[in-house]
Amino acid sequence: MKPERRRDRTIAMVLPPREGFAPDRAGAIAMVVRRLAGAANATVIGGAHPGTQPGAPYPGIAFTAVAARSPVFYGIGVLRRLRALSPGIVEIHQQPRLACVVAWVLPQARVSLFLHNDPLTMRGLRYKAQRARMLRTLHNVVCVSEYLRQRYATGLAATDGLVVLPNPLTLAELPPRSVLRPCRILFAGRIVENKGVADFIAAVAAALPALPGWSAQIIGGDRFGPNSPETPFVSVMRQAACAAGIGFAGYRPHESVLAAMAEAAIVVVPSRWPEPFGLAALEALASGAALIATDSGGLPEMTGDAARLVPPGDIPALTDAIIALASDDDTRATLARTGLARAAQFDTPVIAARLQALRDGKTGL
């Protein structure tokens, strides 16, 4: 039985060591943490990377930078900061082994682990005994989707403390939605193989001849930040997009990505891998675009009936979906309205209230 912990409400959130915490290099996890930290007046602890200035805190959020030159040094730095802060609640993102150490070093704190990726691929969680021990040691293990929760529960007889809390999106921060949208099909995400950008290019190249007046655009780089490298894969995708008549904007700040979504008629999230949640898809729904996504991982549960779903890697099905949606104004409008209603369920105040209930010991989320 887990020991009773004191009711100190000071909250510390710990980022993965390579996750930037500044607007020009924040990934999905950092954006989620920023939203939840702002709603709870939490302190965020994250990495300071060589060659960069420590990430400046977002307005209203206390940020502490720790050297991230290796996981070991980062873990030591995090422990030192936590011992100095002495929080009552510690929420560690994506670092199972560090979470166990923190629970041992700070027995007075309620320590939870937040998982944004498949636990069966993570060190410290690959084996059934490791996952069971984590549940016995920590206050909670929080998964961003039911898909991840089921993956974690594989082979376990007991799953007390294993809960789902979806990622939030602050709707009030989104740019205004265009009323009259240009006939544009958008891909926005990392330019890596598992995000399905090659499938997007192939499907759009096949669809555009049947769609007079329509255009397509790709926004993204190999990674987040203005220094995203021109990898061989990015170079090949850039050339393929150019040959297909698709605009290739490369990396753009997150605000620019959201602005593009607010104007696009159709957003496509063609991931080949099982997305643990699909934050880009949620952003598309909240931006009022009609969404096409792949039917795998956490995407179907997040989108509900607010997206047109296709099998991952099925280029003919993706082509057909693009043509059908681009050719039907009424269906696009209906899907967009459904998407806006769906996105409201993930607004930051809604998810923050659920997280606060979890901190208060209520696990029926």
C-alpha positions, 0 to 999 in steps of 0.5 A, a space after each residue: 500500500 502506498 504511504 500517505 503523503 503530506 498535502 503540500 500543494 507546491 507543484 514541480 513538473 519535470 521535462 525530458 532532458 532534450 525538450 526545449 522550453 521556449 517558444 522557438 524550440 518547444 516540442 509537443 511535451 513542452 507545450 503540454 507542460 506549459 499549458 498545465 503549469 500555467 493553470 496550476 502555478 507550477 514550477 517547470 524544470 528542464 534542460 539547458 542545452 549546449 550552445 543555447 541560452 536556457 529556455 526563458 520562462 513563459 509569462 507567469 511560469 517559473 522555469 529552472 534550467 538544469 544541465 542536460 549534457 547526459 541523462 545522468 547529469 540531468 537526473 542529478 541536477 533535477 534531484 538537487 532542484 527538487 530537494 531545494 524546492 521540496 514540492 508536495 507534488 512532482 510530475 515527471 514526463 517521459 522518464 520512468 527511472 528518474 520518477 522512481 528515484 525521485 519517489 525514493 529521495 522525496 518520500 513526502 511528495 506525491 510523484 507521478 509519471 506522465 507518458 507521452 509515448 508507447 511504454 513498451 518501447 521505453 527503458 524501465 517499462 519494457 518488462 511487465 515486472 518493471 511496469 508493475 513496480 512503477 505502479 506500486 512505487 508512484 502515486 499515479 502513472 498517467 497516459 495521454 490516451 487509452 491506447 497508451 494505457 492499454 499498452 502499459 497494462 499489457 500482462 498486468 493483473 492489477 492496474 491501480 493508479 494507471 489513468 488516462 489524461 488527454 493532452 490539453 490545447 488552450 483554445 483562447 490562444 489560437 489565432 482567428 479562424 478564417 471564414 472563407 478558407 482558400 482551397 488548400 490542403 495542409 501537412 504540418 508536422 515533423 519531416 520524418 518517415 513515421 509522420 507519413 509525409 511521403 504518403 501525403 506527397 504521393 496522395 496529393 500528387 495523385 489527387 490534385 489533377 482531379 481538383 482544379 483550383 486546389 493547392 497543397 502545402 507542407 510545413 515542418 522540419 526534421 525537428 523543432 526549432 529554427 536550427 532544424 537540419 536539412 537531413 537527407 530525408 528532408 531533402 528528398 521530401 522537399 524535391 518530391 514536393 516540388 515535383 508534385 507542385 506542393 509548397 514546402 515551407 520548412 520549419 516555421 514557429 508554432 504560431 505560424 503553423 496554427 495560423 496556417 491551420 486556421 486558413 487551410 480547408 483540409 489538414 492531413 495527419 497521415 502518420 504511419 506509426 501509432 500516434 500516442 495522442 495526436 496533438 497536431 490533429 487536435 490543433 487542426 480540429 480546433 482551427 476549424 479545418 476538415 481533418 483526415 487522419 490515420 486510423 491507428 494509435 490514439 488518433 481515433 479516440 481523440 478525433 472521435 467522429 470529427 475526422 475522416 480516417 484512413 488506414 496508415 500507409 494506404 496511399 489510394 485510400 488517402 487519395 480518395 479521402 482527399 478528393 472526396 472531401 475537397 469535392 464536397 463543401 457541405 461535408 467539409 463544413 459539417 466535419 469542421 463544426 464537429 471538430 470544433 465541438 470535439 476540440 472543446 473537450 480538450 480545452 486547457 481549463 477542462 483538462 487542468 480541472 481533471 488533473 487537479 482532481 487526480 492530484 486530489 486523489 480522485 482517479 475516476 477520470 
